[in-house]
Amino acid sequence: MQITIGPVLFNWSNPEWADFYARIAEEAPVDRVVLGEVICSKRTPFRSDAIGDVVERLERAGKDVVLATLALPTLKREIAEIGETAGGDHMIEVNDIAAVYQLGGRAHVVGPFINVYNEHTLKVLEGLGARTVCLPPELPAQSIRAIAACRTTADIEVLAFGRAPLAVSARCYHARLHNLTKDSCRYVCDQDRDGLDVDTLDGQKFLAVNGIATMASGVTVLGRELTTLADAGVSRIRLSPHTCDMVAVSAAYRDLCDGRIDAAELMAVIQQQPLPGAIVNGYVHGRAGSVFA
C-alpha cells in the first residue's frame, strides 16, 4: 500500500506551510506528496516564492512530487494558471475536468474533487491519461470495489485520514461570515487552520467550511478497513494534512500497512492527536459520514 500526503487544503501562513513540508520531507515515511493550491487562487501568490525550494527538498528526500490544480476555476486567470502548471515537468493532480483537457493526454493524477462514481467514468479518465484516481470520499466499499475491479492503467486511491472535502462553491463562506465579499476577503480563512466548524441550530457538529469549500466536521480515519480496501483493489491511501502531528500520523499508517502494528494501535496513536473533529468512518461502511461504525 502506497501512502500519499494530499495538498494542504487550508490557508496556512507561508512559514508554517514550508515548515510542514520540510518535516514531511525529512521524517514522514510516505511515497508521494501533492503540493499546490486547490481551494482558492488568491492564496497562490503566497506560495510562489517557496514552492520551488519545497519541491526540491521533497524530491531530494526521495518523495514523488505531484502538483495540484484548482478544484473550481472560474476566471481566465485561473484557467491560464492551470495551463502553466500543466506545461511543466511534474505529474499534475487535476481537480476539475478542465485541467484534464489542458493536459492533452499526458499522464496525470485525478484528485477527489472530480466525481468518479462508476466504472465507465474511470475508463474514460484512464483513456484521457489518468494514472492514479483518488476516489471521492463519500463512496462505500461496495462501490469502491466495483470501480477498482475495472481498472487497467490507474492506481486507485482513497482518503484514509482527514476531514473529507464534500463540495466547492463560487461563494466564499468565510468572507460572507465576516461581512466581506470574496474579492475583498482579507484572507480571513487563515483564522481557521483546520476549517471553521458549522453547527446545527441545536448545537450539533454538522460541517466545516474552508473558503469556498464545504468539508465534513468529523475526521475520517480508516484503519481496520484497509485490508478490505486492499483486497478490493485499492493500492494507495491519502492522508489529508491538518495541524496535528502529520509525521506521527503517517508513521502510524506506514506501520499498519507494513504489519508492524494493528488497527487498534493506529487508532491509539491518532486519538492522541488534537484533531479538529470527532473520528468518523461512516461513508466506507455505507452509512452517514458523521458516524463511526
C-alpha positions in Angstrom: 0.0 0.0 0.0 1.4 3.4 -1.1 0.9 6.4 1.1 0.1 9.9 -0.3 0.2 13.2 1.6 -2.5 15.3 -0.1 -2.3 19.0 -0.6 -2.8 21.4 2.3 -6.4 22.5 1.8 -6.3 25.3 4.4 -4.8 28.8 4.4 -1.7 28.3 6.5 0.9 31.0 6.8 3.8 30.6 4.4 6.4 29.8 7.1 4.0 27.2 8.6 3.4 25.7 5.2 7.0 25.5 4.3 8.0 24.0 7.7 5.2 21.4 7.4 6.7 20.1 4.1 10.2 20.3 5.5 9.2 17.8 8.2 7.3 15.7 5.7 10.5 15.5 3.5 12.8 14.5 6.3 10.6 12.5 8.7 7.4 11.1 7.1 7.6 7.6 5.6 5.3 8.4 2.6 5.7 7.7 -1.1 4.0 10.7 -2.7 3.4 14.3 -1.7 0.8 16.5 -3.5 1.6 20.3 -3.5 -0.5 23.2 -4.7 -3.5 25.4 -4.1 -6.7 23.5 -4.6 -9.3 25.8 -2.9 -8.6 29.5 -3.7 -6.3 31.0 -6.3 -5.9 34.1 -4.1 -3.7 32.1 -1.8 -1.4 31.0 -4.6 1.0 34.1 -4.7 1.9 33.4 -1.0 3.4 30.1 -2.1 5.1 31.1 -5.3 8.4 32.1 -3.7 8.6 28.9 -1.5 7.3 26.1 -3.7 10.4 25.6 -5.7 12.5 25.0 -2.6 9.8 22.8 -1.1 9.7 20.6 -4.3 13.5 20.3 -4.4 13.6 19.3 -0.7 10.9 16.7 -1.1 12.5 15.2 -4.2 15.9 15.1 -2.5 14.3 13.1 0.3 13.0 10.6 -2.3 9.4 11.6 -2.4 7.3 11.6 -5.6 6.1 15.1 -6.0 2.8 15.9 -7.8 1.5 19.4 -8.4 -2.3 20.0 -7.7 -4.6 22.4 -9.6 -7.7 24.2 -8.5 -11.0 22.4 -7.8 -13.2 25.2 -9.2 -11.5 27.6 -11.7 -13.9 30.4 -12.7 -11.6 33.1 -14.1 -9.5 33.3 -17.2 -6.5 33.9 -15.0 -7.2 30.7 -13.1 -7.5 28.7 -16.3 -4.2 30.2 -17.5 -2.5 29.2 -14.3 -3.7 25.6 -14.7 -2.2 25.6 -18.2 1.1 26.9 -16.9 1.2 24.2 -14.2 0.2 21.5 -16.7 3.0 22.6 -19.0 5.7 21.8 -16.5 7.8 18.7 -15.9 5.9 17.3 -12.9 3.0 15.0 -12.7 -0.2 17.0 -12.2 -3.2 16.3 -10.0 -6.4 17.6 -11.6 -9.4 18.5 -9.5 -11.5 20.0 -12.3 -12.2 18.3 -15.7 -11.0 21.5 -17.5 -7.4 20.7 -16.4 -7.7 17.2 -17.9 -8.2 18.6 -21.4 -5.3 21.1 -21.0 -3.0 18.1 -20.4 -3.8 16.7 -23.8 -3.4 13.1 -22.9 -0.4 13.4 -20.6 -0.2 11.1 -17.6 -1.8 12.7 -14.5 -3.5 12.1 -11.2 -7.2 12.6 -10.7 -8.0 14.2 -7.3 -11.0 13.6 -5.1 -12.9 16.7 -6.3 -13.7 15.0 -9.6 -16.8 12.8 -9.3 -15.8 9.3 -10.1 -18.9 7.4 -9.1 -18.9 4.4 -11.6 -16.8 2.2 -13.7 -17.5 4.0 -17.0 -16.2 7.3 -15.6 -13.0 5.6 -14.6 -12.5 4.1 -18.0 -13.0 7.5 -19.7 -10.5 9.1 -17.3 -8.0 6.3 -17.9 -8.3 6.9 -21.6 -7.5 10.6 -21.1 -4.3 9.8 -19.2 -5.2 9.1 -15.6 -2.6 7.0 -13.8 -3.9 7.4 -10.3 -7.5 8.2 -9.3 -8.3 9.3 -5.8 -12.0 8.4 -5.4 -14.5 10.8 -3.8 -14.5 10.2 0.0 -18.2 9.5 0.2 -18.1 6.2 -1.7 -19.0 3.0 0.2 -16.7 0.0 0.0 -19.1 -1.8 -2.4 -18.8 1.0 -4.9 -15.0 1.2 -4.5 -14.7 -2.5 -5.2 -16.8 -2.2 -8.3 -14.8 0.7 -9.7 -11.4 -0.8 -8.8 -12.4 -4.1 -10.5 -12.5 -2.5 -13.9 -9.2 -0.5 -13.7 -6.5 -1.2 -16.2 -3.9 1.6 -16.0 -4.8 3.7 -13.0 -4.0 3.1 -9.3 -7.0 3.5 -7.0 -6.5 5.8 -4.0 -8.9 6.5 -1.1 -8.9 9.1 1.7 -7.8 7.3 4.9 -7.2 10.3 7.2 -8.6 13.9 7.3 -11.7 16.0 7.0 -13.4 14.9 3.8 -13.9 17.5 1.1 -17.5 17.4 0.1 -18.3 20.3 -2.2 -17.0 23.6 -3.6 -19.0 26.8 -4.4 -18.4 30.0 -6.2 -19.2 31.8 -3.0 -16.7 32.2 -0.1 -18.3 31.2 3.1 -15.5 32.7 5.2 -15.8 36.1 3.6 -19.6 36.2 3.9 -19.4 35.2 7.6 -17.2 38.3 8.2 -19.5 40.6 6.1 -16.9 40.7 3.4 -17.0 40.0 -0.3 -15.0 37.2 -2.0 -12.9 39.9 -3.8 -12.1 41.8 -0.6 -11.9 38.8 1.8 -8.8 40.0 3.7 -7.9 36.3 3.8 -9.9 35.7 6.9 -9.8 32.0 6.3 -6.3 32.0 7.8 -8.0 32.3 11.2 -9.3 28.7 11.0 -6.3 26.5 10.2 -8.3 23.3 10.1 -11.5 24.8 8.8 -14.4 26.6 10.5 -16.9 24.4 12.4 -20.6 24.8 11.4 -23.1 23.7 14.0 -26.8 23.0 13.6 -29.3 25.2 15.4 -29.4 22.8 18.3 -25.6 22.8 18.6 -24.7 19.6 16.9 -21.4 19.4 14.9 -22.5 19.4 11.2 -19.9 20.5 8.7 -16.8 22.6 8.3 -16.1 25.4 5.8 -12.8 26.4 4.3 -13.1 29.4 2.0 -15.3 28.1 -0.8 -15.1 24.5 0.3 -17.6 22.5 2.4 -15.9 19.8 4.4 -17.0 17.1 6.9 -17.0 18.1 10.5 -15.6 14.7 11.5 -12.1 13.4 10.7 -12.1 10.3 8.6 -9.9 7.6 10.0 -9.7 4.3 8.2 -7.7 1.6 9.9 -9.2 -1.9 10.0 -10.9 -1.1 6.7 -7.6 -1.0 4.8 -7.4 -4.8 4.5 -10.8 -4.9 2.8 -9.9 -2.0 0.6 -6.6 -3.6 -0.5 -8.5 -6.8 -1.3 -10.9 -4.7 -3.4 -8.0 -3.3 -5.5 -7.0 -0.1 -3.6 -3.3 0.4 -3.8 -2.9 3.9 -2.4 -4.2 5.8 0.7 -4.3 9.5 1.1 -3.7 11.4 4.3 -5.0 15.0 4.2 -2.9 17.5 6.2 -4.1 19.0 9.4 -2.4 21.0 12.2 -1.8 17.8 14.2 1.4 15.9 14.0 1.2 14.5 10.5 4.6 12.8 10.8 3.3 10.7 13.7 0.1 10.0 11.7 1.9 9.0 8.6 4.4 6.8 10.5 1.5 5.0 12.2 -0.2 4.3 8.8 3.2 3.1 7.4 3.5 0.7 10.4 -0.1 -0.5 9.9 0.4 -1.1 6.1 3.7 -2.9 6.8 2.1 -5.1 9.5 4.1 -3.7 12.5 1.0 -2.6 14.3 -2.7 -3.4 14.1 -5.7 -1.1 13.6 -6.3 -0.6 17.3 -2.7 0.6 17.8 -3.1 3.0 14.8 -6.3 4.4 16.4 -4.5 4.8 19.8 -1.8 7.0 18.0 -4.4 9.1 16.2 -6.6 9.5 19.3 -3.6 11.3 21.0 -3.7 13.9 18.3 -5.5 17.3 18.7 -8.0 16.6 15.9 -10.4 19.3 14.8 -13.4 16.9 14.9 -14.6 13.5 16.0 -13.2 10.4 14.4 -15.6 9.0 11.7 -15.6 6.3 9.1 -19.3 6.0 8.1 -19.0 6.5 4.4 -16.9 3.5 3.6 -19.4 1.4 5.5 -22.4 2.7 3.6 -23.6 4.8 6.5 -23.8 8.5 7.3 -20.4 10.1 7.1 -20.7 11.6 10.5 -20.7 8.2 12.4 -18.0 5.8 13.5 -19.1 2.3 12.5 
